[in-house]
């Protein structure tokens, strides 16, 4: 994947060192180099928003909100359709940016593009949903109506691991339903999570002032959450950061949607197809270097199958090449940063020191961490307790279903899970006992769909959901009106 040929779009001369707020403008927070994790090469330089930039953007978004809310839903839908068309047409360039900026292989880039397109196209339908209800009036001959109205300005704070997808997952429904938005992408991926998003919507003809893209660090995120013009904050990221966002937004009595971390289990019952389960387990733990909130952090396997399953998982782990994601045949690229690599290393090393055994991988080379399989994992070990966010698969045996349920639920998180059995009714019944917001039978733990409510329980979120018709509740509020006669 040559650099120059596939980075022609967007023109860096337009946005280098700038933020997008009423067009591209000089950032008040200085600039930051964007570095390719696989090579350390400088990819770009972006502007960083300061608190004053956020305040200005909030004011502009609030000013643009009434006109955008009054725009016919069909016209808002047309903007989203044009953005989808632009993304489809620009897919080669977008893929190249995702690969180089996030460290994901090309298939990961394709996934983000396909899923981003699905979010845009599904949101088109939200724009034309029935806006409300005709209620039975209390007074004879009167009128009682309830309908949904936009919240106003929505703040969207996204992480680095799927920056394009997570931006579209919140922006598409928010814009479709008549809100304006402040997008704060992660400073590690400000191009694929911010610059590209701004360019796509600009090409789609989104009116000026409706969308503001404000790359920045945690201080910029705090400013977005605190801004008085922002009525709602959609945050995707770590549980620790989510707590801070909730605290800040709560002081302003804002609506908050939190999609946070996970310690997800793949449960393999004794009648499972071992090879199929191990393949799903490998995808769930090793895909995009395990850097996903829905990655499998525990492989909970019946004792009668654990040896066979572990052998299959190790075989698959050792068959996955690690290297520069632009190189043909590479399955895993680098993890996103030295901080993340050191975290994975700490968790594995501490678990091994406590008695866990490495069956594959376990030793990194810079930012490249190989697919790693651990057994003899005890409940006191970090590999059992902590969200790893790396390509590590801890295998934990069980004897009975009650024990498997207890292990899978033995975490403060409650995001996703998968259950494997040749009996779908049995797996479905088992799945009902898991305390997770999402669960998948005979599949991977890492799934996403534009028409499905995505979110978790416990410290994986605040019970909110984005996706499908759940987005109607997230990005609108009810208004009730009565009149003494017909209206």
C-alpha positions as CSV (number, residue, x, y, z in Angstrom):
1,X,0.0,0.0,0.0
2,X,2.1,2.9,-1.2
3,X,1.8,6.1,0.8
4,X,1.6,8.8,-1.8
5,X,-0.8,7.2,-4.2
6,X,-3.4,6.5,-1.5
7,X,-3.1,9.6,0.6
8,X,-4.0,12.0,-2.2
9,X,-7.3,12.6,-0.5
10,X,-7.9,14.7,1.5
11,X,-5.5,17.5,0.5
12,X,-3.3,18.0,3.6
13,X,-2.7,21.7,2.6
14,X,-6.3,22.4,3.6
15,X,-6.3,20.9,7.1
16,X,-2.8,20.5,8.4
17,X,-2.5,22.1,11.8
18,X,-6.2,23.1,11.9
19,X,-9.5,22.2,13.4
20,X,-12.9,22.1,11.6
21,X,-15.3,24.7,13.0
22,X,-17.1,26.8,10.5
23,X,-14.5,25.6,8.0
24,X,-10.8,24.8,8.6
25,X,-9.3,27.3,11.0
26,X,-6.1,27.6,13.1
27,X,-6.3,25.6,16.4
28,X,-5.8,27.4,19.7
29,X,-4.2,24.4,21.3
30,X,-1.3,24.1,19.0
31,X,-0.5,21.1,16.8
32,X,0.3,17.4,17.1
33,X,2.2,15.0,14.9
34,X,0.3,11.9,13.8
35,X,2.7,8.9,13.9
36,X,2.3,5.5,12.2
37,X,2.6,2.9,15.0
38,X,4.1,0.3,12.6
39,X,7.0,2.4,11.5
40,X,7.2,5.5,13.7
41,X,6.9,7.6,10.5
42,X,5.2,11.0,10.6
43,X,1.9,10.8,8.7
44,X,0.4,14.2,9.3
45,X,0.1,17.2,11.7
46,X,-3.2,18.2,13.1
47,X,-4.5,21.1,15.1
48,X,-5.5,20.6,18.7
49,X,-8.6,22.3,20.1
50,X,-8.3,24.3,23.3
51,X,-11.2,25.3,25.7
52,X,-11.8,28.5,23.8
53,X,-12.1,26.6,20.5
54,X,-14.7,24.3,22.1
55,X,-16.6,27.3,23.5
56,X,-16.7,28.9,20.1
57,X,-17.7,25.7,18.3
58,X,-20.5,25.2,20.9
59,X,-21.8,28.6,20.2
60,X,-21.8,28.1,16.4
61,X,-23.4,24.7,16.7
62,X,-26.2,26.1,18.9
63,X,-26.7,28.9,16.4
64,X,-27.0,26.4,13.6
65,X,-29.3,24.0,15.5
66,X,-32.7,25.6,14.9
67,X,-32.3,25.8,11.2
68,X,-30.9,22.2,10.9
69,X,-33.8,20.9,13.1
70,X,-36.3,22.7,10.9
71,X,-34.7,21.2,7.7
72,X,-37.1,18.6,6.2
73,X,-36.2,15.1,7.2
74,X,-35.9,14.1,3.6
75,X,-33.2,16.8,3.1
76,X,-31.3,15.6,6.2
77,X,-31.5,12.1,4.8
78,X,-30.1,13.2,1.5
79,X,-27.0,14.6,3.2
80,X,-26.4,11.3,4.9
81,X,-26.8,9.4,1.6
82,X,-24.4,11.8,-0.1
83,X,-21.9,11.2,2.8
84,X,-22.3,7.5,2.3
85,X,-21.6,7.8,-1.4
86,X,-18.5,10.0,-0.7
87,X,-17.2,7.3,1.7
88,X,-17.8,4.6,-0.8
89,X,-16.0,6.5,-3.5
90,X,-13.1,7.5,-1.3
91,X,-12.8,4.0,0.3
92,X,-9.3,3.3,-1.0
93,X,-7.9,6.5,0.6
94,X,-9.9,6.0,3.8
95,X,-8.7,2.4,4.1
96,X,-5.1,3.5,3.7
97,X,-5.5,6.1,6.5
98,X,-7.1,3.6,8.8
99,X,-4.3,1.0,8.2
100,X,-1.5,3.4,8.7
101,X,-3.0,5.5,11.6
102,X,-4.6,2.7,13.6
103,X,-2.2,-0.2,12.8
104,X,-5.0,-2.4,11.6
105,X,-4.7,-4.7,8.6
106,X,-6.6,-3.8,5.4
107,X,-9.5,-6.0,6.4
108,X,-9.9,-4.0,9.5
109,X,-10.1,-0.8,7.4
110,X,-12.7,-2.5,5.1
111,X,-14.7,-3.4,8.2
112,X,-14.8,0.1,9.4
113,X,-15.8,1.4,6.0
114,X,-18.5,-1.1,5.6
115,X,-19.8,-0.6,9.1
116,X,-19.6,3.2,8.7
117,X,-21.7,2.9,5.5
118,X,-24.2,0.8,7.3
119,X,-24.5,3.4,10.0
120,X,-25.1,6.2,7.5
121,X,-27.7,4.3,5.5
122,X,-29.6,3.0,8.6
123,X,-29.7,6.6,9.9
124,X,-31.4,7.7,6.7
125,X,-34.4,5.7,7.9
126,X,-34.4,7.3,11.3
127,X,-35.1,10.7,9.7
128,X,-38.4,9.5,8.4
129,X,-39.6,7.7,11.5
130,X,-43.0,8.8,12.9
131,X,-42.2,11.7,15.1
132,X,-44.8,11.1,17.8
133,X,-48.2,10.1,18.9
134,X,-51.7,11.4,19.1
135,X,-52.9,10.9,22.7
136,X,-56.4,10.6,24.1
137,X,-57.1,14.1,25.4
138,X,-58.3,14.6,29.0
139,X,-60.8,17.2,27.8
140,X,-63.6,16.2,25.4
141,X,-63.0,17.8,22.0
142,X,-59.4,18.7,22.9
143,X,-56.1,17.8,21.4
144,X,-53.2,16.0,23.1
145,X,-50.0,15.4,21.1
146,X,-46.5,14.1,22.0
147,X,-43.6,14.2,19.6
148,X,-39.9,13.9,19.5
149,X,-37.7,16.9,19.1
150,X,-33.9,17.1,18.7
151,X,-31.8,17.7,21.8
152,X,-29.8,20.5,20.2
153,X,-26.0,20.2,20.3
154,X,-24.6,16.7,20.8
155,X,-21.0,16.1,22.0
156,X,-19.4,13.0,20.5
157,X,-16.1,11.8,22.1
158,X,-14.5,8.8,20.3
159,X,-11.6,6.4,20.9
160,X,-8.7,5.4,18.7
161,X,-9.5,1.7,18.0
162,X,-12.4,2.1,15.5
163,X,-12.3,5.9,14.9
164,X,-14.3,6.2,11.7
165,X,-17.0,3.7,12.8
166,X,-17.5,5.1,16.2
167,X,-17.8,8.6,14.8
168,X,-20.4,7.5,12.3
169,X,-22.3,5.4,14.9
170,X,-23.1,8.5,16.9
171,X,-23.0,11.3,14.3
172,X,-25.2,9.6,11.7
173,X,-28.3,9.2,13.9
174,X,-27.7,12.5,15.8
175,X,-27.6,14.5,12.5
176,X,-30.4,12.5,10.9
177,X,-32.7,13.4,13.9
178,X,-31.9,17.1,13.6
179,X,-29.1,17.7,16.1
180,X,-25.8,19.6,15.5
181,X,-22.6,18.1,16.8
182,X,-19.1,18.6,18.3
183,X,-16.9,15.6,17.5
184,X,-13.8,15.1,19.6
185,X,-11.6,12.3,18.1
186,X,-8.8,10.7,19.9
187,X,-5.4,12.5,19.4
188,X,-3.9,9.1,18.3
189,X,-6.2,8.9,15.3
190,X,-7.4,12.4,14.5
191,X,-7.3,11.9,10.7
192,X,-9.4,8.7,10.3
193,X,-11.6,9.7,13.2
194,X,-11.9,13.4,12.5
195,X,-10.4,15.0,9.4
196,X,-11.9,12.3,7.1
197,X,-15.3,12.7,8.8
198,X,-15.3,16.4,8.3
199,X,-14.3,16.1,4.7
200,X,-16.9,13.5,3.9
201,X,-19.7,15.6,5.4
202,X,-18.5,18.7,3.7
203,X,-18.5,17.0,0.4
204,X,-22.0,15.8,1.2
205,X,-23.2,19.4,1.6
206,X,-23.8,19.5,5.3
207,X,-24.5,23.1,6.1
208,X,-21.7,25.1,7.8
209,X,-21.9,25.1,11.6
210,X,-23.8,21.8,11.9
211,X,-20.6,19.7,12.5
212,X,-17.4,20.7,14.3
213,X,-14.4,18.5,14.5
214,X,-12.1,19.3,17.5
215,X,-9.1,16.9,17.9
216,X,-7.6,17.1,21.3
217,X,-6.5,15.5,24.5
218,X,-8.5,14.8,27.6
219,X,-8.8,18.5,28.4
220,X,-10.6,19.0,25.1
221,X,-12.9,16.2,26.0
222,X,-13.6,17.7,29.4
223,X,-14.4,21.0,27.7
224,X,-16.9,19.3,25.4
225,X,-18.6,17.5,28.3
226,X,-18.8,20.7,30.3
227,X,-19.8,23.2,27.5
228,X,-23.2,24.7,28.4
229,X,-24.4,24.5,24.8
230,X,-24.0,20.7,24.7
231,X,-27.2,19.0,25.7
232,X,-25.9,15.4,25.5
233,X,-22.6,13.6,25.4
234,X,-22.0,10.3,23.6
235,X,-18.7,8.8,24.9
236,X,-16.9,5.6,23.8
237,X,-13.8,4.7,25.7
238,X,-12.4,3.4,28.9
239,X,-14.5,2.9,32.0
240,X,-12.2,5.3,33.9
241,X,-12.5,8.1,31.4
242,X,-16.3,7.4,31.1
243,X,-16.7,8.0,34.8
244,X,-15.1,11.4,34.5
245,X,-17.2,12.4,31.5
246,X,-20.3,11.3,33.4
247,X,-19.3,13.4,36.4
248,X,-18.6,16.5,34.4
249,X,-21.7,16.2,32.2
250,X,-23.8,15.3,35.3
251,X,-23.0,18.7,36.8
252,X,-24.8,20.3,33.8
253,X,-27.7,17.7,34.0
254,X,-26.8,16.5,30.5
255,X,-27.9,13.3,29.0
256,X,-24.9,10.9,28.8
257,X,-24.4,7.8,26.7
258,X,-21.4,5.7,27.8
259,X,-20.0,2.7,25.9
260,X,-17.1,1.5,27.9
261,X,-14.9,-1.5,28.5
262,X,-15.5,-5.2,28.7
263,X,-14.2,-8.5,30.1
264,X,-16.0,-10.7,27.7
265,X,-16.2,-14.5,27.8
266,X,-16.5,-17.1,25.1
267,X,-18.1,-20.1,26.8
268,X,-17.5,-23.5,25.2
269,X,-20.0,-26.2,26.4
270,X,-19.1,-29.9,26.3
271,X,-21.1,-30.5,23.1
272,X,-19.6,-27.7,21.1
273,X,-17.8,-28.0,17.7
274,X,-14.3,-27.5,19.0
275,X,-12.7,-26.3,15.8
276,X,-15.5,-23.8,15.1
277,X,-15.4,-22.5,18.7
278,X,-11.6,-22.1,18.6
279,X,-11.8,-20.2,15.3
280,X,-14.4,-17.9,16.8
281,X,-12.2,-17.6,19.9
282,X,-9.1,-16.7,17.9
283,X,-11.0,-14.0,15.9
284,X,-12.5,-12.6,19.1
285,X,-9.2,-12.4,21.0
286,X,-6.7,-11.7,18.2
287,X,-8.7,-9.6,15.7
288,X,-7.2,-6.0,15.5
289,X,-4.7,-7.1,18.1
290,X,-7.5,-7.6,20.7
291,X,-8.0,-3.8,20.8
292,X,-11.8,-3.8,21.1
293,X,-14.2,-3.5,24.0
294,X,-16.0,-6.6,22.7
295,X,-12.9,-8.7,22.4
296,X,-12.8,-12.0,24.2
297,X,-10.9,-11.7,27.5
298,X,-11.8,-15.2,28.8
299,X,-12.1,-18.5,27.1
300,X,-14.3,-20.5,29.5
301,X,-14.1,-24.1,28.3
302,X,-15.6,-27.4,29.6
303,X,-12.9,-29.5,31.2
304,X,-13.6,-32.4,28.8
305,X,-12.8,-30.2,25.8
306,X,-10.2,-27.8,27.2
307,X,-7.1,-29.7,26.0
308,X,-8.5,-30.1,22.5
309,X,-9.7,-26.5,22.4
310,X,-6.5,-25.1,23.7
311,X,-4.5,-27.0,21.1
312,X,-6.7,-25.7,18.3
313,X,-6.4,-22.1,19.7
314,X,-2.6,-22.4,20.0
315,X,-2.4,-23.7,16.5
316,X,-4.4,-20.8,15.1
317,X,-2.4,-18.3,17.2
318,X,0.9,-19.6,15.8
319,X,-0.4,-19.4,12.3
320,X,-1.1,-15.6,12.4
321,X,1.8,-13.5,11.1
322,X,2.6,-10.3,12.9
323,X,4.1,-7.3,11.2
324,X,3.6,-4.1,9.2
325,X,-0.1,-4.2,8.3
326,X,0.6,-3.0,4.8
327,X,2.6,-6.2,4.1
328,X,0.8,-8.9,2.3
329,X,-0.2,-11.8,4.5
330,X,0.2,-10.0,7.9
331,X,-2.7,-10.9,10.2
332,X,-1.8,-8.6,13.2
333,X,-0.2,-5.2,13.1
334,X,1.2,-3.2,16.0
335,X,-0.7,-2.2,19.1
336,X,-1.5,1.5,19.1
337,X,1.2,2.9,21.4
338,X,4.0,2.1,23.8
339,X,1.6,2.7,26.7
340,X,-0.7,0.0,25.4
341,X,2.1,-2.4,24.7
342,X,3.5,-2.0,28.2
343,X,0.0,-2.6,29.7
344,X,-0.4,-5.9,27.8
345,X,3.1,-6.9,28.8
346,X,2.5,-6.1,32.5
347,X,-0.7,-8.1,32.6
348,X,0.9,-11.2,30.9
349,X,4.1,-11.1,32.9
350,X,2.4,-10.6,36.2
351,X,0.0,-13.5,35.5
352,X,2.9,-15.8,34.4
353,X,4.8,-14.8,37.6
354,X,1.7,-15.9,39.6
355,X,1.6,-19.3,37.8
356,X,0.0,-18.9,34.4
357,X,1.6,-20.7,31.5
358,X,2.3,-19.2,28.1
359,X,1.4,-21.7,25.3
360,X,1.9,-19.3,22.4
361,X,3.3,-15.8,22.1
362,X,3.9,-13.9,25.3
363,X,6.9,-11.7,24.2
364,X,6.7,-8.5,22.4
365,X,9.0,-6.7,19.9
366,X,8.4,-3.0,20.3
367,X,4.8,-2.4,19.6
368,X,4.3,-5.8,18.0
369,X,2.7,-8.2,20.4
370,X,2.0,-11.8,19.1
371,X,-1.2,-13.7,19.6
372,X,-0.8,-15.1,23.1
373,X,-2.5,-18.1,24.7
374,X,-2.4,-18.6,28.5
375,X,-3.6,-21.5,30.6
376,X,-3.5,-22.3,34.3
377,X,-5.1,-18.9,34.8
378,X,-6.4,-18.3,38.3
379,X,-9.0,-15.8,39.5
380,X,-6.4,-13.7,41.4
381,X,-4.3,-13.1,38.2
382,X,-4.5,-9.9,36.2
383,X,-5.2,-11.9,33.0
384,X,-8.4,-13.1,34.6
385,X,-9.5,-9.8,36.3
386,X,-8.4,-7.0,34.0
387,X,-9.5,-5.9,30.5
388,X,-6.3,-6.6,28.6
389,X,-7.1,-4.8,25.3
390,X,-4.4,-6.9,23.5
391,X,-4.1,-10.2,21.7
392,X,-4.2,-12.4,24.7
393,X,-6.5,-15.4,25.2
394,X,-6.7,-16.7,28.8
395,X,-8.2,-20.2,28.9
396,X,-10.2,-21.2,32.0
397,X,-11.8,-24.7,32.5
398,X,-15.1,-25.5,34.1
399,X,-17.1,-28.6,35.0
400,X,-20.7,-27.7,35.2
401,X,-22.9,-25.0,33.6
402,X,-23.5,-23.2,36.9
403,X,-19.7,-22.8,37.3
404,X,-19.4,-21.5,33.7
405,X,-22.1,-18.9,34.4
406,X,-20.4,-17.9,37.6
407,X,-17.0,-17.5,35.9
408,X,-18.5,-15.5,33.0
409,X,-20.4,-13.2,35.3
410,X,-17.4,-12.8,37.7
411,X,-16.6,-9.3,36.6
412,X,-17.9,-5.8,37.1
413,X,-18.1,-5.5,33.3
414,X,-21.1,-6.7,31.3
415,X,-20.7,-6.0,27.7
416,X,-20.7,-9.0,25.4
417,X,-20.4,-12.8,25.4
418,X,-20.5,-15.8,23.1
419,X,-21.8,-19.3,23.8
420,X,-20.9,-22.4,21.8
421,X,-22.9,-25.6,21.7
422,X,-24.2,-28.0,19.0
423,X,-27.6,-27.4,20.6
424,X,-28.8,-23.9,19.8
425,X,-31.7,-24.1,22.3
426,X,-29.3,-25.1,25.0
427,X,-26.9,-22.3,24.2
428,X,-29.7,-19.8,24.1
429,X,-30.9,-20.9,27.5
430,X,-27.4,-20.6,28.8
431,X,-27.0,-17.2,27.2
432,X,-30.1,-15.9,29.2
433,X,-28.1,-16.4,32.4
434,X,-25.3,-14.1,31.5
435,X,-25.2,-10.5,32.7
436,X,-24.3,-8.9,29.5
437,X,-25.9,-6.3,27.2
438,X,-25.1,-8.5,24.1
439,X,-24.6,-12.3,23.6
440,X,-24.0,-14.3,20.5
441,X,-24.6,-18.0,20.0
442,X,-22.0,-20.1,18.0
443,X,-20.3,-16.9,17.0
444,X,-17.6,-14.4,18.0
445,X,-18.0,-12.0,20.9
446,X,-17.1,-9.0,18.7
447,X,-20.2,-8.1,16.7
448,X,-21.8,-4.9,15.6
449,X,-24.8,-4.0,13.5
450,X,-26.3,-0.7,12.6
451,X,-29.9,-1.8,13.3
452,X,-29.1,-3.4,16.7
453,X,-28.9,-1.7,20.2
454,X,-25.3,-1.7,21.2
455,X,-24.2,-1.4,24.8
456,X,-23.5,-3.1,28.1
457,X,-24.4,-3.5,31.7
458,X,-22.4,-2.9,34.9
459,X,-19.3,-0.8,34.3
460,X,-19.5,-1.4,30.6
461,X,-21.8,1.5,30.3
462,X,-24.7,3.4,31.9
463,X,-27.5,1.3,30.3
464,X,-27.7,3.5,27.3
465,X,-27.8,2.0,23.8
466,X,-26.9,3.3,20.3
467,X,-28.1,1.6,17.2
468,X,-31.4,0.7,15.7
469,X,-34.5,2.4,17.1
470,X,-32.6,2.9,20.4
471,X,-31.0,5.9,18.7
472,X,-34.4,7.6,18.7
473,X,-34.4,7.6,22.5
474,X,-30.7,8.7,22.7
475,X,-30.8,11.7,20.4
476,X,-34.3,13.2,20.9
477,X,-36.5,14.2,23.7
478,X,-40.3,14.3,24.1
479,X,-42.5,17.4,23.9
480,X,-46.1,17.2,24.9
481,X,-48.8,19.8,23.8
482,X,-52.5,20.1,24.6
483,X,-55.1,22.5,23.1
484,X,-58.8,22.9,24.0
485,X,-59.8,22.1,20.5
486,X,-58.5,20.6,17.2
487,X,-55.2,21.9,15.9
